[in-house]
Amino acid sequence: MPRQEVDVLQGTLDMLVLKALTWGRMHGYSILAWLRQTTDGELRIEDAALYPALHRLEARGFIEAEWGLSDNNRKAKYYELTARGRRELRAEAESWTRYVSVIGKVMAAAEQSA
């Protein structure tokens, strides 16, 4: 049975984009490709969600953008993580790890018999 894609939880896309950019400067399509490859295609991220996230991260000073040429000689906007973005990613990763741990405890709890 084929795996179902998982939708990105609200509030996590920014963190995922910041993580992708720890691998270096990328344009939007490369970010999506990296996320798909890293999640074995199980994470569904729509283009329509990615680009507003990139603009939001740039406005907050977490990433910087610069126009350049892609591998196929097309004009593309490249994004790069800033020092402020690295700090934000560390904070978000710590918070996310704590959240996953807490939810894991709830889900692993055995049912109490009445």
N, C-alpha and C positions, 0 to 999 in steps of 0.2 A: 504494500500500500504506500503510495507516495506521501511524503511529508507535507503537512500543511504549512503555508507561510505564516509567520507570526507578525502581527502588526506592532509597530513601535509604540511603546507606552508613552502617553503624554508626558512631556517634560524630560524625556531621555535623549531625544534626537540631538540636542546641542552637545551633550556629553559625548555621544557617539561620533559626532563630527570632529570635536576636539581631539578625541582619541585617534581617529584616522589621520589627522594632521600631525600627530607625533611622528609619523613615518616620513614626513617631509612635505614639501610644497606640492599641492594637487589642485586640479580644477574640479568643478562639480561632478562631472561624469566619472572621474577617477575616484572621487570619494565614494560615490554610489557603488562603483565596481569593487572597491576595497571592502566595503561593508558587506556586499553580497558574497564575495569570495570568503571572507573571514567567517561568515555565519553559514557557509555552505548553502547559500541561497534561501535560507529559512527566514530571514528578516525582510519584511516588505517595507520599503521606503519609497514613497512617490516623489517624483521630481518636483511636484507642486509643493511638497513639504520641505524639501531640501533647500531650495533657493531662498525662501523667507528665513530659514534658520541661518543660512550663511550671512544674509544681510543683518540679521539681529546680532549675530556674534561679532560681526565687523563693527556695528554701531556701538557695541559694548566694549570694544577694544581688545577682544579676546583673539581676534584674527586680523590679519592685514591682507589686502588684495592688490594684485597687480596684473595688468594685461600682458599676455604673451602668446606664443604660438604653440599649439598642441602638436602631438606627434604627426598628425596628418596635415600640418600647416594651416590649420584653422585658428582664427583668433579665439582665445579662451581666457577667462579670468582665473588666475591662480591664487590660491589662498594659502596662508602660512600662519602658524601658531605664534602668538606673541608670548612674552614672559608672563604677562597678566593672564593669558589664556592657559598657560601651563599651571599656574597657581589655581585657577578656577577648576581645571580638570582634576587636579589632586583633591580639592575639596569635594567636588561632585562624586568622584570615585569612592572616597571614604564614606560619604553619606549613602551612596548606592549600596556599597558592600554591607554597611550596617543594616540598611533596609531589607536587603535580601536575607540576611541572617535572621532577622526578627520574623519575617514572613515564613522562612524555613522552619523555625521553631513552632509556629502555629500549625503549619501544614503537617509536621511530623508528630504532633501531639496525638496520643492514643485516645480513642473514644473512652469516655467513662461509662461504666455500666450503671444502670439506674437502680 
